[in-house]
Amino acid sequence: MGAVKEYDAKLDSRKRLTIREAEHDHYHVQEFEDGTIVLEPRVLVSPNALTAETLRDADAGRKLRVFETAEELFEDLES
């Protein structure tokens, strides 16, 4: 997969990096020993938006279903 955007960035005096035209507010960050940094967008969901079944499964430590999109997550709430 080719890069959609590519640019050089610099940390500011408070050690922050700016992502230009970021499409998401939250990211999961992975830093590797070789200096590579990987950012993956995250969508935060209110606990009130989760179904009771999902909360029970989480409390019981069961493996939760992985959703590809936020729309897929909320499909069962719409019906």
Secondary structure by P-SEA (a helix, b strand, c coil): ccccbbbbbbbccccccccccccccbbbbbbcccbbbbbbbbbbbbcccccaaaaaaaaaccccccccccccccccccc
